[in-house]
Amino acid sequence: MRGKSWFVNLKHSPRSRGRPRASLRYGWHQFCVDNGLGVGDTCFFRALGEGSAGEVHLLKVEVRKRDGSFLV
């Protein structure tokens, strides 16, 4: 995973019951497949800079597998 990049689309949806919703789209499935992610795995995202709405944002991701190990 280190040194690789994936383009993933973040879609914002209208508020549902007073709470906005966001979902990872186009490209997310390939990220999961390439990294062997499954149910119970956890992804931690950290922004590598600031940007405006509609811009490309770089995020660093750390993955903790269900068994407690981390992907590097």
Contacts in CASP RR format, 6 or more apart in sequence:
PFRMAT RR
TARGET T0000
AUTHOR 0000-0000-0000
METHOD contacts of the structure
MODEL  1
MRGKSWFVNLKHSPRSRGRPRASLRYGWHQFCVDNGLGVGDTCFFRALGE
GSAGEVHLLKVEVRKRDGSFLV
1 35 0 8 1.000
1 61 0 8 1.000
1 63 0 8 1.000
1 71 0 8 1.000
1 72 0 8 1.000
2 72 0 8 1.000
4 34 0 8 1.000
6 27 0 8 1.000
6 30 0 8 1.000
6 31 0 8 1.000
6 34 0 8 1.000
7 26 0 8 1.000
7 27 0 8 1.000
8 24 0 8 1.000
8 25 0 8 1.000
8 26 0 8 1.000
8 27 0 8 1.000
8 28 0 8 1.000
8 31 0 8 1.000
9 24 0 8 1.000
9 25 0 8 1.000
9 26 0 8 1.000
9 27 0 8 1.000
9 28 0 8 1.000
10 22 0 8 1.000
10 23 0 8 1.000
10 24 0 8 1.000
10 25 0 8 1.000
11 22 0 8 1.000
11 23 0 8 1.000
11 24 0 8 1.000
11 25 0 8 1.000
12 20 0 8 1.000
12 21 0 8 1.000
12 22 0 8 1.000
13 20 0 8 1.000
13 21 0 8 1.000
13 22 0 8 1.000
13 23 0 8 1.000
14 20 0 8 1.000
14 21 0 8 1.000
15 21 0 8 1.000
31 37 0 8 1.000
32 38 0 8 1.000
35 63 0 8 1.000
35 71 0 8 1.000
37 43 0 8 1.000
37 63 0 8 1.000
38 66 0 8 1.000
39 66 0 8 1.000
40 66 0 8 1.000
41 63 0 8 1.000
41 64 0 8 1.000
41 65 0 8 1.000
41 66 0 8 1.000
42 63 0 8 1.000
42 64 0 8 1.000
43 61 0 8 1.000
43 62 0 8 1.000
43 63 0 8 1.000
44 61 0 8 1.000
44 62 0 8 1.000
44 63 0 8 1.000
44 64 0 8 1.000
45 59 0 8 1.000
45 60 0 8 1.000
45 61 0 8 1.000
46 59 0 8 1.000
46 60 0 8 1.000
46 61 0 8 1.000
46 62 0 8 1.000
47 57 0 8 1.000
47 58 0 8 1.000
47 59 0 8 1.000
48 58 0 8 1.000
48 59 0 8 1.000
48 60 0 8 1.000
49 57 0 8 1.000
49 58 0 8 1.000
51 57 0 8 1.000
62 70 0 8 1.000
62 71 0 8 1.000
63 70 0 8 1.000
63 71 0 8 1.000
64 70 0 8 1.000
64 71 0 8 1.000
65 71 0 8 1.000
END
